[in-house]
Amino acid sequence: PAWIDYSNERVQLQTFGAVLEVADTLLGRRVLDIGCGRGALCQLTQVLGATQITGVDLASDALAKLTAQFSSIQW
């Protein structure tokens, strides 16, 4: 359904907003993103101060590219 289509930028932003609201602060926190896709949430949480970030997804080719680009995040 369209309301959960993560290729839709609006849905992604709503999800990011919900995560940030619940987390309060990410400074020094650990993050686990299951179904990380292209890694946008992992990258955002790193910018916002999370220190240990893990992204998990079934798309191993995408994870290989993310590993090459963002080695400080565990994919």
N, CA, C and O atoms as CSV, one atom per row, in Angstrom:
chain,resi,resn,atom,element,x,y,z
A,1,PRO,N,N,0.823,-1.218,0.000
A,1,PRO,CA,C,0.000,0.000,0.000
A,1,PRO,C,C,0.854,1.265,0.000
A,1,PRO,O,O,1.984,1.263,0.488
A,2,ALA,N,N,0.312,2.324,-0.543
A,2,ALA,CA,C,1.058,3.577,-0.696
A,2,ALA,C,C,1.517,4.156,0.636
A,2,ALA,O,O,2.565,4.801,0.684
A,3,TRP,N,N,0.775,3.950,1.717
A,3,TRP,CA,C,1.134,4.557,3.001
A,3,TRP,C,C,2.388,3.944,3.608
A,3,TRP,O,O,2.964,4.515,4.534
A,4,ILE,N,N,2.815,2.805,3.109
A,4,ILE,CA,C,4.026,2.181,3.634
A,4,ILE,C,C,5.075,1.964,2.544
A,4,ILE,O,O,5.980,1.146,2.705
A,5,ASP,N,N,4.957,2.682,1.456
A,5,ASP,CA,C,5.874,2.574,0.330
A,5,ASP,C,C,7.128,3.386,0.629
A,5,ASP,O,O,7.116,4.612,0.520
A,6,TYR,N,N,8.216,2.704,1.006
A,6,TYR,CA,C,9.420,3.404,1.409
A,6,TYR,C,C,10.211,4.000,0.246
A,6,TYR,O,O,11.240,4.641,0.461
A,7,SER,N,N,9.736,3.793,-0.987
A,7,SER,CA,C,10.346,4.515,-2.095
A,7,SER,C,C,9.746,5.921,-2.163
A,7,SER,O,O,10.228,6.780,-2.902
A,8,ASN,N,N,8.697,6.137,-1.387
A,8,ASN,CA,C,8.021,7.430,-1.311
A,8,ASN,C,C,8.742,8.288,-0.268
A,8,ASN,O,O,8.785,7.932,0.909
A,9,GLU,N,N,9.302,9.406,-0.697
A,9,GLU,CA,C,10.088,10.261,0.195
A,9,GLU,C,C,9.275,10.757,1.387
A,9,GLU,O,O,9.809,10.871,2.490
A,10,ARG,N,N,8.022,11.046,1.189
A,10,ARG,CA,C,7.165,11.528,2.283
A,10,ARG,C,C,7.040,10.478,3.382
A,10,ARG,O,O,7.105,10.804,4.567
A,11,VAL,N,N,6.861,9.222,2.992
A,11,VAL,CA,C,6.755,8.135,3.967
A,11,VAL,C,C,8.065,7.990,4.732
A,11,VAL,O,O,8.056,7.792,5.947
A,12,GLN,N,N,9.196,8.088,4.027
A,12,GLN,CA,C,10.495,8.006,4.696
A,12,GLN,C,C,10.654,9.123,5.721
A,12,GLN,O,O,11.090,8.873,6.845
A,13,LEU,N,N,10.308,10.342,5.349
A,13,LEU,CA,C,10.441,11.470,6.281
A,13,LEU,C,C,9.546,11.315,7.493
A,13,LEU,O,O,9.947,11.663,8.603
A,14,GLN,N,N,8.333,10.797,7.302
A,14,GLN,CA,C,7.435,10.559,8.438
A,14,GLN,C,C,8.040,9.518,9.383
A,14,GLN,O,O,7.970,9.661,10.604
A,15,THR,N,N,8.627,8.482,8.811
A,15,THR,CA,C,9.255,7.443,9.627
A,15,THR,C,C,10.450,8.006,10.385
A,15,THR,O,O,10.608,7.746,11.578
A,16,PHE,N,N,11.292,8.775,9.700
A,16,PHE,CA,C,12.443,9.383,10.358
A,16,PHE,C,C,11.980,10.277,11.508
A,16,PHE,O,O,12.562,10.254,12.593
A,17,GLY,N,N,10.944,11.052,11.269
A,17,GLY,CA,C,10.408,11.927,12.313
A,17,GLY,C,C,9.929,11.139,13.518
A,17,GLY,O,O,10.174,11.536,14.657
A,18,ALA,N,N,9.247,10.024,13.277
A,18,ALA,CA,C,8.753,9.187,14.373
A,18,ALA,C,C,9.913,8.588,15.165
A,18,ALA,O,O,9.870,8.542,16.394
A,19,VAL,N,N,10.944,8.132,14.463
A,19,VAL,CA,C,12.119,7.559,15.133
A,19,VAL,C,C,12.784,8.609,16.020
A,19,VAL,O,O,13.118,8.341,17.174
A,20,LEU,N,N,12.968,9.792,15.473
A,20,LEU,CA,C,13.628,10.853,16.235
A,20,LEU,C,C,12.794,11.293,17.428
A,20,LEU,O,O,13.344,11.594,18.487
A,21,GLU,N,N,11.486,11.335,17.275
A,21,GLU,CA,C,10.611,11.731,18.380
A,21,GLU,C,C,10.685,10.723,19.524
A,21,GLU,O,O,10.765,11.109,20.690
A,22,VAL,N,N,10.659,9.453,19.199
A,22,VAL,CA,C,10.707,8.411,20.222
A,22,VAL,C,C,12.086,8.351,20.880
A,22,VAL,O,O,12.190,8.173,22.094
A,23,ALA,N,N,13.134,8.497,20.087
A,23,ALA,CA,C,14.496,8.371,20.607
A,23,ALA,C,C,14.911,9.557,21.469
A,23,ALA,O,O,15.799,9.423,22.311
A,24,ASP,N,N,14.293,10.699,21.277
A,24,ASP,CA,C,14.624,11.942,21.966
A,24,ASP,C,C,15.980,12.463,21.511
A,24,ASP,O,O,16.047,13.506,20.860
A,25,THR,N,N,17.050,11.769,21.836
A,25,THR,CA,C,18.375,12.144,21.348
A,25,THR,C,C,19.087,10.888,20.874
A,25,THR,O,O,18.882,9.807,21.426
A,26,LEU,N,N,19.905,11.026,19.871
A,26,LEU,CA,C,20.666,9.882,19.377
A,26,LEU,C,C,22.131,9.962,19.784
A,26,LEU,O,O,22.914,9.061,19.484
A,27,LEU,N,N,22.492,11.016,20.450
A,27,LEU,CA,C,23.874,11.227,20.861
A,27,LEU,C,C,24.359,10.058,21.719
A,27,LEU,O,O,23.850,9.823,22.815
A,28,GLY,N,N,25.351,9.333,21.203
A,28,GLY,CA,C,25.935,8.217,21.934
A,28,GLY,C,C,25.085,6.956,21.967
A,28,GLY,O,O,25.434,6.000,22.660
A,29,ARG,N,N,23.975,6.930,21.233
A,29,ARG,CA,C,23.073,5.765,21.274
A,29,ARG,C,C,23.460,4.732,20.225
A,29,ARG,O,O,24.203,5.027,19.289
A,30,ARG,N,N,22.946,3.518,20.394
A,30,ARG,CA,C,23.102,2.439,19.416
A,30,ARG,C,C,21.839,2.360,18.582
A,30,ARG,O,O,20.737,2.563,19.093
A,31,VAL,N,N,21.995,2.062,17.294
A,31,VAL,CA,C,20.860,1.999,16.378
A,31,VAL,C,C,20.916,0.693,15.590
A,31,VAL,O,O,21.971,0.309,15.086
A,32,LEU,N,N,19.781,0.017,15.488
A,32,LEU,CA,C,19.638,-1.173,14.648
A,32,LEU,C,C,18.491,-0.897,13.685
A,32,LEU,O,O,17.352,-0.701,14.109
A,33,ASP,N,N,18.789,-0.881,12.402
A,33,ASP,CA,C,17.778,-0.639,11.369
A,33,ASP,C,C,17.576,-1.920,10.584
A,33,ASP,O,O,18.411,-2.289,9.757
A,34,ILE,N,N,16.465,-2.600,10.844
A,34,ILE,CA,C,16.136,-3.839,10.139
A,34,ILE,C,C,15.346,-3.472,8.894
A,34,ILE,O,O,14.329,-2.782,8.975
A,35,GLY,N,N,15.815,-3.933,7.751
A,35,GLY,CA,C,15.206,-3.547,6.483
A,35,GLY,C,C,15.705,-2.173,6.061
A,35,GLY,O,O,14.926,-1.316,5.644
A,36,CYS,N,N,17.006,-1.979,6.175
A,36,CYS,CA,C,17.605,-0.652,5.989
A,36,CYS,C,C,17.603,-0.160,4.546
A,36,CYS,O,O,17.810,1.029,4.303
A,37,GLY,N,N,17.374,-1.044,3.593
A,37,GLY,CA,C,17.302,-0.620,2.192
A,37,GLY,C,C,18.564,0.080,1.738
A,37,GLY,O,O,19.639,-0.519,1.715
A,38,ARG,N,N,18.439,1.342,1.378
A,38,ARG,CA,C,19.581,2.125,0.889
A,38,ARG,C,C,20.363,2.785,2.021
A,38,ARG,O,O,21.326,3.509,1.765
A,39,GLY,N,N,19.965,2.548,3.255
A,39,GLY,CA,C,20.735,3.017,4.398
A,39,GLY,C,C,20.508,4.454,4.832
A,39,GLY,O,O,21.299,4.995,5.605
A,40,ALA,N,N,19.448,5.080,4.352
A,40,ALA,CA,C,19.219,6.499,4.661
A,40,ALA,C,C,19.040,6.746,6.162
A,40,ALA,O,O,19.600,7.703,6.697
A,41,LEU,N,N,18.274,5.904,6.839
A,41,LEU,CA,C,18.057,6.104,8.274
A,41,LEU,C,C,19.366,5.900,9.047
A,41,LEU,O,O,19.659,6.653,9.977
A,42,CYS,N,N,20.143,4.901,8.673
A,42,CYS,CA,C,21.434,4.676,9.332
A,42,CYS,C,C,22.345,5.885,9.168
A,42,CYS,O,O,22.984,6.322,10.125
A,43,GLN,N,N,22.404,6.416,7.970
A,43,GLN,CA,C,23.253,7.579,7.710
A,43,GLN,C,C,22.778,8.790,8.507
A,43,GLN,O,O,23.593,9.534,9.052
A,44,LEU,N,N,21.465,8.988,8.576
A,44,LEU,CA,C,20.903,10.114,9.328
A,44,LEU,C,C,21.227,9.985,10.809
A,44,LEU,O,O,21.615,10.964,11.447
A,45,THR,N,N,21.070,8.788,11.359
A,45,THR,CA,C,21.337,8.615,12.788
A,45,THR,C,C,22.810,8.840,13.106
A,45,THR,O,O,23.144,9.315,14.191
A,46,GLN,N,N,23.686,8.505,12.176
A,46,GLN,CA,C,25.113,8.761,12.390
A,46,GLN,C,C,25.382,10.270,12.450
A,46,GLN,O,O,26.122,10.740,13.314
A,47,VAL,N,N,24.788,11.006,11.545
A,47,VAL,CA,C,24.949,12.463,11.533
A,47,VAL,C,C,24.428,13.074,12.828
A,47,VAL,O,O,24.955,14.078,13.308
A,48,LEU,N,N,23.378,12.453,13.393
A,48,LEU,CA,C,22.767,12.972,14.611
A,48,LEU,C,C,23.426,12.454,15.887
A,48,LEU,O,O,22.918,12.687,16.984
A,49,GLY,N,N,24.564,11.746,15.753
A,49,GLY,CA,C,25.346,11.407,16.931
A,49,GLY,C,C,25.305,9.980,17.418
A,49,GLY,O,O,25.936,9.670,18.429
A,50,ALA,N,N,24.591,9.094,16.746
A,50,ALA,CA,C,24.611,7.692,17.159
A,50,ALA,C,C,26.020,7.143,16.966
A,50,ALA,O,O,26.707,7.508,16.012
A,51,THR,N,N,26.449,6.272,17.866
A,51,THR,CA,C,27.835,5.808,17.824
A,51,THR,C,C,27.998,4.388,17.315
A,51,THR,O,O,29.042,4.060,16.752
A,52,GLN,N,N,27.012,3.548,17.493
A,52,GLN,CA,C,27.095,2.169,17.008
A,52,GLN,C,C,25.852,1.922,16.169
A,52,GLN,O,O,24.745,1.835,16.701
A,53,ILE,N,N,26.033,1.808,14.855
A,53,ILE,CA,C,24.899,1.716,13.937
A,53,ILE,C,C,25.027,0.446,13.116
A,53,ILE,O,O,26.085,0.161,12.557
A,54,THR,N,N,23.942,-0.315,13.048
A,54,THR,CA,C,23.906,-1.540,12.261
A,54,THR,C,C,22.691,-1.499,11.350
A,54,THR,O,O,21.569,-1.264,11.800
A,55,GLY,N,N,22.927,-1.730,10.062
A,55,GLY,CA,C,21.848,-1.812,9.084
A,55,GLY,C,C,21.760,-3.223,8.539
A,55,GLY,O,O,22.770,-3.793,8.126
A,56,VAL,N,N,20.562,-3.795,8.532
A,56,VAL,CA,C,20.345,-5.164,8.078
A,56,VAL,C,C,19.322,-5.140,6.947
A,56,VAL,O,O,18.290,-4.474,7.043
A,57,ASP,N,N,19.619,-5.873,5.872
A,57,ASP,CA,C,18.682,-5.963,4.750
A,57,ASP,C,C,18.967,-7.242,3.971
A,57,ASP,O,O,20.064,-7.795,4.047
A,58,LEU,N,N,17.977,-7.701,3.227
A,58,LEU,CA,C,18.152,-8.899,2.398
A,58,LEU,C,C,18.898,-8.598,1.105
A,58,LEU,O,O,19.425,-9.515,0.475
A,59,ALA,N,N,18.954,-7.348,0.702
A,59,ALA,CA,C,19.594,-6.949,-0.555
A,59,ALA,C,C,21.101,-6.855,-0.353
A,59,ALA,O,O,21.635,-5.781,-0.074
A,60,SER,N,N,21.778,-7.985,-0.497
A,60,SER,CA,C,23.213,-8.035,-0.221
A,60,SER,C,C,24.028,-7.147,-1.157
A,60,SER,O,O,25.073,-6.635,-0.755
A,61,ASP,N,N,23.576,-6.954,-2.391
A,61,ASP,CA,C,24.309,-6.079,-3.305
A,61,ASP,C,C,24.271,-4.628,-2.824
A,61,ASP,O,O,25.268,-3.914,-2.929
A,62,ALA,N,N,23.137,-4.197,-2.304
A,62,ALA,CA,C,23.034,-2.835,-1.757
A,62,ALA,C,C,23.916,-2.696,-0.522
A,62,ALA,O,O,24.562,-1.665,-0.336
A,63,LEU,N,N,23.947,-3.716,0.314
A,63,LEU,CA,C,24.776,-3.667,1.520
A,63,LEU,C,C,26.261,-3.625,1.178
A,63,LEU,O,O,27.040,-2.979,1.879
A,64,ALA,N,N,26.658,-4.304,0.111
A,64,ALA,CA,C,28.061,-4.265,-0.310
A,64,ALA,C,C,28.456,-2.847,-0.723
A,64,ALA,O,O,29.543,-2.380,-0.384
A,65,LYS,N,N,27.582,-2.172,-1.446
A,65,LYS,CA,C,27.855,-0.784,-1.853
A,65,LYS,C,C,27.907,0.137,-0.636
A,65,LYS,O,O,28.771,1.008,-0.542
A,66,LEU,N,N,26.970,-0.067,0.298
A,66,LEU,CA,C,26.952,0.756,1.510
A,66,LEU,C,C,28.208,0.543,2.343
A,66,LEU,O,O,28.740,1.489,2.923
A,67,THR,N,N,28.679,-0.686,2.403
A,67,THR,CA,C,29.894,-0.993,3.160
A,67,THR,C,C,31.085,-0.237,2.579
A,67,THR,O,O,31.924,0.276,3.319
A,68,ALA,N,N,31.153,-0.173,1.265
A,68,ALA,CA,C,32.248,0.542,0.613
A,68,ALA,C,C,32.164,2.052,0.852
A,68,ALA,O,O,33.189,2.722,0.984
A,69,GLN,N,N,30.945,2.582,0.906
A,69,GLN,CA,C,30.760,4.028,1.062
A,69,GLN,C,C,30.802,4.490,2.513
A,69,GLN,O,O,31.329,5.562,2.808
A,70,PHE,N,N,30.247,3.685,3.422
A,70,PHE,CA,C,30.085,4.095,4.822
A,70,PHE,C,C,30.648,3.015,5.736
A,70,PHE,O,O,29.900,2.268,6.365
A,71,SER,N,N,31.953,2.942,5.803
A,71,SER,CA,C,32.606,1.863,6.543
A,71,SER,C,C,32.441,1.975,8.056
A,71,SER,O,O,32.677,1.000,8.770
A,72,SER,N,N,32.046,3.129,8.553
A,72,SER,CA,C,31.873,3.282,10.003
A,72,SER,C,C,30.533,2.727,10.475
A,72,SER,O,O,30.282,2.646,11.678
A,73,ILE,N,N,29.675,2.345,9.535
A,73,ILE,CA,C,28.392,1.708,9.867
A,73,ILE,C,C,28.523,0.227,9.553
A,73,ILE,O,O,29.089,-0.145,8.525
A,74,GLN,N,N,28.008,-0.607,10.423
A,74,GLN,CA,C,28.039,-2.057,10.182
A,74,GLN,C,C,26.835,-2.448,9.353
A,74,GLN,O,O,25.692,-2.237,9.758
A,75,TRP,N,N,27.099,-3.022,8.189
A,75,TRP,CA,C,26.014,-3.439,7.285
A,75,TRP,C,C,25.955,-4.934,7.221
A,75,TRP,O,O,25.112,-5.489,6.517
